[in-house]
Amino acid sequence: EENLPKQVDDLGSQFTEIFIKQQENVTLLLTLVEEFDFHVRWPGVKLLTSLLKQQGPQVQQIILVSPMGVSRLMDLLADSREVIRNDGVLLLQQLTKSNAAIQKIVAFENAFERLLDIITEEGNSDGGIVVEDCLLLLQNLLKNNNSNQNFFKEGSYIQRMKPWFEVGDDNCGWSAQKVTNLHLMLQLVRVLVSPTNPPGATSSCQKAMFHCGLLQQLCTILMATGVPADILTETINTVSEVIRGCQMNQDYFASVNAPSNPPRPAIVVLLMSMVNERQPFVLRCAVLYCFQCFLYKNQKGQGEIVSTLLPSTIDATGNSVSAGQLLCGGLFSTDSLSNWCAAVALAHALQENATLKEQLLRVQLATSIGNPPVSLLQQCTNILSQGSKVQTRVGLLMLLCTWLSNCSIAVTHFLHNPANIPFLTGQIAENLGEEEQLVQGLCALLLGISIYYNDNSLENYRKEKLKQLIEKRIGRENFIEKLGFISKHELYSRAAQKPQPGFSSPDHMIFDHEFTKLVKELEGVISKAIYKSSEEDKKEEEVKKTLEQHDNIVTHYKKVIREQDQELEELKQQINTLKSQNEQLQATVTQQVSQIQQHKDQYNLLKVQLGKDTQHHNSHGDTFQMNGIQTEEVSKLKEELEEWKTKHELLQGQLREKDSVIEKLKSSQLEIGTEQSSQTSKPGGLEHNNELQKELERLRSQIQLQSAEISKLQTENQKLQVMNATADPVLGHSSATAAQNSEWKGRLEQEIKELKSEVKALSEEKASLKEHLDSSSSTVVILQDEKSKLQQEVAESKKEQDDLLVLLADQDQKLSLLKIKLKDLGVPVEDEDDIESGDQGDEDEDGDEEEQD
């Protein structure tokens, strides 16, 4: 009975092998799967799935070379019958196992879109077994397949993963299927950001997860209550890899607070779980991994962690617990696992950061009341010498090796304690059991670091003396053998495989992944350093100094280049700003020029209408230039004056005729002479003076508006000049930068010159318009005076005409009396009567004209 399933499997494998010997059988089966009939299609799918389970690689190859073979199977996902669709997912699971070519074809046949649609239709994480099958198929398509991962990211499918992790406030009573689904969803996220992926692909996925809000959603689950322990652990691991090495994501994670009162940073809450021995082991490992990923290539985060340990930043009130205090508490607790985790976490805070290694030397610890404080470095060596558990000592030795490597000042502090070197040599020289061999190897590594990074500042612990001590107390060969114990350890090989701590039990928690890199780097150089003579050491020191100088020069130039790049970016931004401002100013100038041209046209029209003729006025013998009088009004005034002159001459003619008749009647004694002096006058008036004033007022307002716009343009031009002036010294800071930006600067200077000339022209035009306005105003005043004089002259002329009419009436009356006297005397007056009748007719006509006037 026990062997029965195995026999059945073997039999199935044999039958499958017979069936696929003829590839036409599989090709025929693929054709039958295309049939829509349920009773044909569904059994065909089941048979193909069984064939793939029994002889996967062979059947995959047959389907791959079959025309449209994969495409036919992809059509199963679009079947409206759920049974066929769901079995089609299972078939594709078997088809895509360990075959990158088929995985790519399936992905480009729109598999991601269809599978995500199915997951959404089924209810995301609340869905059933179908969601699980779809997630497993997605894992097959994406795991270790960089092409498909890139296609998944470029297709914006990462954004569609966010709704998977929207969990409510009530997290009690999760079904087993929901836990499984969410577990697979978290694993799918980790597939996209795995540390084993190419760095560029991982980085782009990490940024996409931040921008679409997926990281924020995961952090919400991280801080939620009631989440099952295994989901919480996997979420911590997922967040770890989403933020690992991505500065933007690491900064966001540092800002996440737990919903507590008062709020605490998420990092602090996680570290409290890590150093708490009552928490599950897998959860503590996950928190350690999360902390390591937060500090990976994150000097800013490292500085923030170390700063919580420095004396100047420790909270004296004790109201809040900092990350540094938790790490120190874990480092010196009675739980060896907490000691190891805290030591490794602190080592990651110092990784590849010489500045923080030096700053950590300032940390002082109060061990007990009444005793003076001791340094953190001294306290670590004190615990080592007390013979604690192997796990604790291994953790402390890894911390010390990381701390002292590539930091001569820390080595000097370590050697300054006279008990340290005798302790190390004593540990290495003894013949201890297998458990202690690992500690001996780490002690040998620490002693080798003390030699290799020794700057010979302490006379008693110079390199040469330490080498002599090893030769006498331990022996060089024995020292090298003990040093090799580290890399030969089984747990060392496991830790070196991947960054995530993968320990089956707390006892196996010995090595850290980053520490294995340090051992690999230092093991060879320390072995060489032990056998070198003093002369070789001197030469090496010289070479090292030269390299340091070279590194300093390179660092300096990198800094200069970085600063220049930053300045170049700032200058580019300034140039873009200046260009936009210049375009705005050019548009404004163009608008101003068009408005000025309009004003010029209006002004020229006014000049044509008003004329520029010089008029001579006889009053006071003054001559002035008439700039503002319209030619039509002048012609009207002239015509009116001519009419008055004609009427005046007509009246004078009539008067002369009357006078001649009187002279004939009175004979030579009666002589009536009238001498009239005519004074040439120029009657006229400014009938449209009000209109002229309105026109002048409109012109004045336009000129004021123009002047305001010109002043605005001048202000903008000054701003442009100021910005140009601020840009010039920055441009001159670097010859390389100046060469790249000289063309822009020349263009800007040319454009500024053009703007200045335009502003100057506008200013001149404004002054000209003001002069014309002042001239027009003075002309109006003169014309108003002239108007009053002309009105007075018109009144005087009318009065003279009235006097002439009265005089003419008196003469008619005298003429009538003379006629009567002549008749009484018997003087014949026939001719005179004729003349009188003719004259009378003339007089009647004159009277009619006068009445009309």
QUIMO-V403783 format. One line per field, one symbol per residue. ss: DSSP state (~ for helix, > for strand, _ for the rest). Layout:
ss->???
This chain:
ss->___~~~~~~~~~~~~~~~~~__~~~~~~~~~~~____~~~~~~~~~~~~~~~~~_~~~~~~~~~~___~~~~~~~~~~___~~~~~~~~~~~~~~____~~~~~~~~~__~~~~~~~~~~~__~~~__~~~~~~~~~~~~~~___~~~~~~~~~____~~~~~~~__________~~~~~~~~~~~~~~~~~______~~~~~~~~~~~~~__~~~~~~~~~~_____~~~~~~~~~~~~~~~___~~~~~~~~~_>>_____>>~~~~~~~~~______~~~~~~~~~~~~~~~___~~~~~~~~~___~~~_________~~~~~~~~~____~~~~~~~~~~~~~~~___~~~~~~~___>>________>>~~~~~~~~~~____~~~~~~~~~~~~~~~___~~~~~~~~~_~~~~~~~~~~~~____~~~~~~~~~~~~~~~~~~~______~~~_~~~~~~~~~~~__~~~~~~~~_~~~~_~~~~~~__________~~~____~~~~~~~~~~~~~~~~~~~__~~~~~~~~~~~~~~~~~~~~~~~~~~~~~~~~~~~~~~~~~~~~~~~~~~~~~~~~~~~~~~~~~~~~~~~~~~~~~___>>>__~~~_>>>_____~~~~~~~~~~~~~~~~~~~~~~~~~~~~~~~~~~~~______________________~~~~~~~~~~~~~~~~~~~~~~~~~~~~~~~~~~~~~~~~~~~___~~~~~~~~~~~~~~~~~~~~~~~~~~~~~~~~~~~~~~~~~~~~~~~~~~~~~~~~~~~~~~~~~~~~~~~~~~~~~~~~~~~~~~~~~~_____~~~~~~~~~~~~~~~~~~~~~~~_
